[in-house]
Amino acid sequence: MGFFDFIDDLPHYAGRSTASKRMNCHHDFLINDFANDIAGAKVLDLASHDGRWCYGFAGAGAASVVGIEARPELVTEFSNYPDPALRAKVDMRVGYLFDGIRAEIAKGETYDVIGIFGILYHIMDHFSLFQLLRELKPRLVIVDSEFVMRDNATI
Ligand SMILES: C[S@@+](CC[C@H](N)C(=O)[O-])C[C@H]1O[C@@H](n2cnc3c(N)ncnc32)[C@H](O)[C@@H]1O
């Protein structure tokens, strides 16, 4: 039994029968490995797509989760996630992540845990991203990406 076993049945994943396998595998190292840090935490999830990792954070016992995703048609898919109690912990917002982060800083918000999953290769200004995130005072930032192992510095 994996946390995301249900996901193949959601309309967004129709025809992608390997989604649950991939998501369960990622869940092990993005969520389970940090279960103690996530439990009770206030979480910010960047580039949330249809809210799958927001739901994952909520399922791991996060107190609350804010998700920021640029594409509104993906945000509406979040209502298909099965457990209303987990969905109720999640505030899915439509917007660009830099705008969303700056808005949270302006409000004086802080977050315990920040998820940066599958987004570093969509943006150019990584340094600014991490500088801004420092202002949210997270105790844990989890990044799902890949290091390019080359002699010369490369992004
Ligand atoms: C590869 S998906 C990763 C989704 C999810 N974080 C995951 O790991 O499963 C990248 C997502 O980032 C969103 N996105 C791209 N640029 C963005 C931006 N500047 N602000 C917010 N979302 C963005 C895309 O619409 C897409 O849903």
The ligand as an SDF file (V2000), in Angstrom:
LIG
                    3D

 27 29  0  0  0  0  0  0  0  0999 V2000
    7.3440   19.7880  -13.4290 C   0  0  0  0  0  0  0  0  0  0  0  0
    5.9080   20.4520  -12.6400 S   0  0  0  0  0  0  0  0  0  0  0  0
    6.2680   20.0370  -10.9410 C   0  0  0  0  0  0  0  0  0  0  0  0
    4.9860   19.9340  -10.1580 C   0  0  0  0  0  0  0  0  0  0  0  0
    5.1590   19.4700   -8.7110 C   0  0  0  0  0  0  0  0  0  0  0  0
    5.8850   20.4440   -7.9210 N   0  0  0  0  0  0  0  0  0  0  0  0
    5.8040   18.1120   -8.6330 C   0  0  0  0  0  0  0  0  0  0  0  0
    7.0050   18.0270   -8.3320 O   0  0  0  0  0  0  0  0  0  0  0  0
    5.1190   17.1300   -8.8720 O   0  0  0  0  0  0  0  0  0  0  0  0
    6.2160   22.2000  -12.6450 C   0  0  0  0  0  0  0  0  0  0  0  0
    5.0250   23.0100  -12.2510 C   0  0  0  0  0  0  0  0  0  0  0  0
    5.4470   24.3520  -12.0350 O   0  0  0  0  0  0  0  0  0  0  0  0
    4.4680   25.2380  -12.5400 C   0  0  0  0  0  0  0  0  0  0  0  0
    5.1540   26.5020  -12.7470 N   0  0  0  0  0  0  0  0  0  0  0  0
    6.1120   26.7760  -13.6700 C   0  0  0  0  0  0  0  0  0  0  0  0
    6.5960   28.0220  -13.4910 N   0  0  0  0  0  0  0  0  0  0  0  0
    5.9390   28.5460  -12.4080 C   0  0  0  0  0  0  0  0  0  0  0  0
    6.0030   29.7860  -11.7240 C   0  0  0  0  0  0  0  0  0  0  0  0
    6.8490   30.7550  -12.1060 N   0  0  0  0  0  0  0  0  0  0  0  0
    5.2010   29.9870  -10.6470 N   0  0  0  0  0  0  0  0  0  0  0  0
    4.3450   29.0030  -10.2510 C   0  0  0  0  0  0  0  0  0  0  0  0
    4.2430   27.8020  -10.8650 N   0  0  0  0  0  0  0  0  0  0  0  0
    5.0230   27.5720  -11.9320 C   0  0  0  0  0  0  0  0  0  0  0  0
    3.9550   24.5190  -13.7770 C   0  0  0  0  0  0  0  0  0  0  0  0
    2.6980   25.0070  -14.1760 O   0  0  0  0  0  0  0  0  0  0  0  0
    3.9170   23.0830  -13.2830 C   0  0  0  0  0  0  0  0  0  0  0  0
    2.6960   22.7690  -12.6620 O   0  0  0  0  0  0  0  0  0  0  0  0
  1  2  1  0
  2  3  1  0
  2 10  1  0
  3  4  1  0
  4  5  1  0
  5  6  1  0
  5  7  1  0
  7  8  2  0
  7  9  1  0
 10 11  1  0
 11 12  1  0
 11 26  1  0
 12 13  1  0
 13 14  1  0
 13 24  1  0
 14 15  1  0
 14 23  1  0
 15 16  2  0
 16 17  1  0
 17 18  1  0
 17 23  2  0
 18 19  1  0
 18 20  2  0
 20 21  1  0
 21 22  2  0
 22 23  1  0
 24 25  1  0
 24 26  1  0
 26 27  1  0
M  CHG  2   2   1   9  -1
M  END
$$$$
